[in-house]
């Protein structure tokens, strides 16, 4: 296994941090990871451990304002920043192995990012995996949502702690503990991020019928951070016929870090293998 770290130029030239885990032989496929709000690409060790031995290259990047990437924590001025950053990221993923299938895998906020991306431009992708995507109102205090709406146009950089319920991340108590102690994790959400997220999730839901790319939608049945009912509704409206909904019973927000992650990720790998 080879671990690589690098940077690439995202939207408007921002230098974003990226890392890759590569098998020794030619990869069967490349899996491009997009992480969730407040976290970073380094929290996906279980995904890497499940896919790398099976011959997959795994790539991840830190969103602007997250992890090792620059920018005010939790700030975007427009959703286009996330979409175009992801486009540039995919170009870096495909460059070292242009002839192998590629899959886009996003979790939570990253789940919304990848669904929005493939609805705009599915070209060159073999499939999309959305894990615990934010497809309904986020589980934060209503006052924060109201403040976000008021300040988005007059003070878009204003930010507050989102108040994420850390114990709801995983049934494994070590996961929220590590999350709370991780210096690369933050909880800041800007006013503009709030309104852009709301606008995007409404658009994605309205255009679900246009999604034709093979889809694996993975959502813990007991997720309190991003309620699974919104994912079920989206899934039912997806227009393509090659779609799979996987809902681990009792699962919390991070299926890849929950107590049954090995079995869940084995199903994810099997889905990818069926689409090679």
N, C-alpha and C positions, 0 to 999 in steps of 0.2 A: 504494500500500500504506500502511496505517495501523497503527502499532504502539501498543498501549495497555498500560498497567500499572495494576494495581488491587489491592485486597485484598477478601476476602469472609469472612464468619463461618462457620467450620467447626463441627464437633462441640464442644459446651460453650463456644461463643463465641470460640474462638481465631481471630485475624485471620491468614488465610493469603494469601500473595502469589500473584498471578495475572498472566498477560500474554496478549495476543491479537494476532494478525496478521490484518488484515482486508483483503479485496480492495476495490477502488474501487466495483465494482458489487455488487448484491445477491448474496450467496454462493449457490453451488449446494448447499452442505451445510456443516455445522459439524463439525469434527473436534476432539474433546476429548482431550488428551494427558495421560497419567499416567506420570511418569518412574520410574526404577529406584532401587534402594538407593544411598544415599550421594551421589547426583547432584542435578540440578535441571532445571527446564523450559527453561533457556537452552541446553542441550546438544542441541537438536533442530533446529538451523538447516537441516540437510539436508532434514528432513521439511517444514519451512516452505517451503523453496525449491522442493520438488517439487510441493506442493499449492497454494500461494497463486496462482501464475500460471495454474493451471487453474480458478480461481474458488472455491476453498474457503477458509472462515475456519478458522484454526487457533488453538486456545486451549490453554494449559497452566497448571498451578499447581504450586507447590512443596509437597510433602508436609510435614506438621508435623515439626519436627526436621530439616529439610533446606533447603538453599539459602537463600533470603531469608525463609522462614517461621520463626516462633519455635518454641521448644521445645527440650528437651535433644536433642542429636544422636542419631538412631537410636533414639528411645524412643517406644513406645506402651504403654499399659496394657491395651488390649483392641483386637482387630481392628475392632470397631465404629467406632473412631475413623477409620480409613482409609475404611471403607464410607460413613459418614455425611459425612465431608469430601468424598468424591467425589460424593455425592448433592447437596450444597450447591454444589459446583463446577459440576455439570451444570445446575443452576438458573440460575447466572450465564451459562453458555454460551448457553442457550436464550433468555434474556431479550431480547437485542438482535435476534435473528432467530428468532422462535418458529415461523414457518411453513416453515422449511427442515429437511430431514432432518439428524439428528445421529448421529455415530458415536463410539464410545469406543475409544481406542487406548492400550494400555498396554505398557510394556516392562519385562522382568525382574521385579522386585518389583511394578512397576506392571502387568505382565501378569497376575500373580496377583490383584492388587487388582481389575482390571476383570473377570476371569472370575468371581471371587466376587461382584462387584456384580451382573452380569447374571444370575447364577443366582438371586439374591435378588429382583431387580427389573429386568426387561428393558424395562419399559414406556417408550414414547416413543423408543426407540433403533432405528435402521435396521440396525445391525450392530455387531459388536465385532471389533477387531483386537488379537491378543495376540502380542507380539514377544518371543522368548526368555523366556517366562514361567518363573518358579520353580515347578516342579511336582514336584520331587524334592528330596532332601536338598541343601542349598546346598554349594557347593564351598569349604568352610572346614575348618579343622583339627578333627578329631573331639573334641579336648579342649575346644574352645570350645562345641561342642554340648552336651557333658556338663556343663560349668560352667553353661550357660544353663538346663538342666533343674533343676539343684540350686538355683540362686539365684532363679529366676523368682518364686517365692512369698514368699521371705524378703527378697530384695534386688532387686526388679524393675528398679531404675534402674541397677544395676551394669552397666558397659559395657566392652567390649574392642575392640581393632582386629580387624575381620573378616578382614583379610589378603587382600583381593581381588587376584587375579592380573592386574595392569593390562595386561601385554602381550597378554592373551587377549581384550581388548575388541575389537580390530580388527587386521586385517592391515596397515593403514596406520599406520606408526610414529608419525606426528604425532598420532594420536588418544590413545594412552596417555600420550604426553608432555604434551599439553594437559590431560588429565585430572589428571595428577600435579601440575601447576602451577596448577590452578584453585582459587582460594581459597574457592569455594562448595562444593567437593567435600569429603566427609569419609568416614571408614571405620569409624565407631563403631557397634556393634550392642549394644543392651541385652539383658539376660537375658530380659526379658519379650517383647521383639520376637522372640527366637529361638523361644520356645515358642508364641507366637501364630501365627507364620509356619508352623511345623510343623503345628499344629492346623488351620489354614486350608487348607493345600495338601492335607492328607489329606481334608478335607471336600469340597473342590472336585473332587478325583479321584473320590471316592465318588458325587458327584452329576452327573458328566459326562453321563449319559444323559438328564438333564432339560434340557439346553441345547438350545433350539430357535431362538434368534436366529441369523441368518447370521453365520458365523465365518470369519475369515481368521487362521490360525495360522502365524506366520512365525518360523522358527528356523534359524539357521546350522548347517550340517551338522557343523562342527568346533568347536562351542561347548564350551569346557572349563569355563565358569563355571556354566552351567545346561545340563546334558547334554540333547541333543535327544531321546533315547530316551523321556524322561518325557513330552515333548510329543506324540510319536507315539502313545504309549499312551493319553493323554488324548483325542487326536483320534479314535482308533479307537472310543472309547467314547461320543463325543458322539452324542446322540440325534437331533439335527436332520439333515436331508439337505443343507441348503445350507451346506456347509463346504468349506474349501480349505486345504490344507497346502502351504506354500511353504518350501522348504529350500535356500537358496543353497549350491551345492557349495563346500566349503572355507571356508564362512562362519564368522566368529568371533561373539562374543556380541552385538555391536551392528550388526545388518544396515543400519541407517540411517547408520552411520558407517564401514562397511567399504569396501574398495576398489571394490566393484561396487554401491555404494549407489544410483547413478543408475538402473541397470537394475532393481534390487529395488524401489525406490520407485515406478518407473513401473508395475510390476505391482500395487503397493498402490493406486495411484491408479486403475488400470483396474478393480480389484475394487470400489473405492468407487463408481466411475461406473456399474458394472453394477447397483448396488443403490440408485440414486437413484429 
